[in-house]
């Protein structure tokens, strides 16, 4: 005990020294790397924001390009070239069903007069003229045009317009087809949270806000002296780390131009989020140090447990060797008895004057030889099980076959055998011969336990969940309590000619099929054996090992 205590204290001192040696350099290194880590994180965040801006710009470009493509496809239709108002109205309704985010599809002739629109919003289409509109003038020049922010004349909604020219059958520009897109839809495409409080905006090269989290409160243009505006006007993409002139807060501005429109996507994130990340970084490093400390303690503890487990394994191997020795001693004892009888009868035959062997001598010798063979065969089942074939087995049929087989023996002992199966076709994945062997051993033991007056042996089959329950109950003499606790041990028997291996083999067969076996018994009353077997095949049958 004193040695163990000294060993425990020695291990703890070593653990403390190891922790100090490892943790102090880690803490110092973490402190010096903190600033570099912060700078690296700073660059990662700005790069990420620029990538977000690029993704948002690509998404908007894809949408505008799809809208342009739809309008250009419509412009090639004969109904448009012939200015068939009804047919174009129908085409617009079908297109609106697919692109319902567009508030209005329309087309006007070369004079700017409205020919058709969907949905119908203008109560007096003949009074409308687009001749003085910039988008009309640009499209009539043959350009595919995307407008700045404008206010719809009918609905007063803030919109942008995408329009394309269409040509008549002679190839001349005959008018303009357009789509009106509400700004709130563009805002939805930019509703992406950047960090905890960052956001994205969309501005035109003229300085108008097209999308902003507070678009309803922002109507003025970007101020000319705004550094971000100056960078946007210069063209290209990039990132600015500046103090915002409108609120005095230092922020990161990542901006990317669009290809399909004269617009710019800008992602904005306050610098104080990076400061918060710095605190998180410190907390994380502290957590890592604590975690490393715990890992070292656990590693040391694991080493101790590993050593203990190895010691337990050595003890277990010793116990197994002891069991093997006990089994060998039991076999030697059980085989020595019939060998002694055989040797004695052979000497008696040799000492006879006539040299003849009486029949009863030979019968006795043969009986003892059969006993030795029985012991060796049953021991071999325990030591080296033969290969098996797993098939679908009807357990009730197996037990019926066993009852038929054991009926003559039962009749000799005045026993009545019965089977009560409460499950329709109880199918198991098992080895039928092994299962039959187990039930033969159990029912045979029950028969041999009966008094001279006989008795009854009942077998019940029931189902519980995914397991099959089998109960074999007899009214025999019962099993003493001291033997009940040792059932299944080799060479444990109360029979005069028994080997004590039958139950050992039975227990092994049930366990190899993934089942359990439990025995309850009372002297003078009888014995009940409860077997539980899984309905599905176990992952591994122990008797398949070689």
Secondary structure by P-SEA (a helix, b strand, c coil): caaaaaaaaaaaaaaaaaaaacaaaaaaaaaaaaaaaaaaaaaaaaaaaaaaaaaaaaaaaaaaaaaaaaaaaaaacccccccaaaaaaaaaaaaaaaaccccccccccccccccccccccccccccccccccaaaaaaaacccccccbbbbccccccbbbbbbbbbccccccccccbbbbbaaaaaaaaccccccccbbbbbcccccccccccccccccccccccaaaaaaaaccccccccccccccbbbbbbbbbbccccbbbbbbbbaaaaaaaaaaaaaaaaaaaaaaaaaaaaaaaaaaaaaaaaaaaaaaaaaaaaaaaaaaaaaaaaaaaaaaaaaaaaaaaaacccccccaaaaaaaaaaaaaaaaaaaaaaaaccccbbbbcccaaaaaaaaaaaaaaaaaaaabbbbbbbbccccccccccaaaaaaaaaaaaaaaaaaccccbbbbbbbbbbcccbbbbbbbbccccccaaaaaaccccccccccccccaaaaaaaaaaaaacbbbbbbbbcccbbbbbbbbbcccccccccccc
